Amino acid sequence: MNLLLQNNFYSSVFFKNFSNTFILTESARVLKVFWKTAGIRIA
């Protein structure tokens, strides 16, 4: 039971870190695309 709880805790922490990293990389990619299109619009 304790081992299962520990495993669950580790997997949830890993999932949170993974999702945070994914969100950060995705938003950075979207921002890059946005700035490229905005630069084209300005120029």
C-alpha positions in Angstrom: 0.0 0.0 0.0 2.8 2.4 1.0 4.8 1.5 -2.1 1.7 2.0 -4.3 1.1 5.4 -2.7 4.8 6.4 -3.3 4.6 5.3 -6.9 1.4 7.3 -7.4 3.1 10.4 -5.9 6.2 10.1 -8.1 4.1 9.5 -11.3 1.9 12.6 -10.5 4.9 14.8 -9.9 6.5 13.5 -13.1 3.2 14.2 -15.0 3.0 17.7 -13.6 6.5 18.5 -14.6 6.0 17.0 -18.0 2.8 19.0 -18.6 4.4 22.2 -17.4 7.4 21.7 -19.8 5.0 20.8 -22.6 2.9 24.0 -22.0 6.0 26.1 -21.9 7.5 24.8 -25.1 4.1 25.0 -26.9 3.5 28.6 -25.8 7.1 29.5 -26.8 6.4 28.0 -30.3 3.2 29.8 -30.6 4.8 33.1 -29.6 7.6 32.6 -32.2 5.0 32.0 -34.9 3.0 35.0 -33.7 6.1 37.3 -33.7 7.0 36.1 -37.2 3.5 36.9 -38.6 3.4 40.2 -36.6 6.8 41.2 -38.1 5.6 40.4 -41.6 2.4 42.5 -40.9 4.5 45.4 -39.5 6.9 45.3 -42.5 
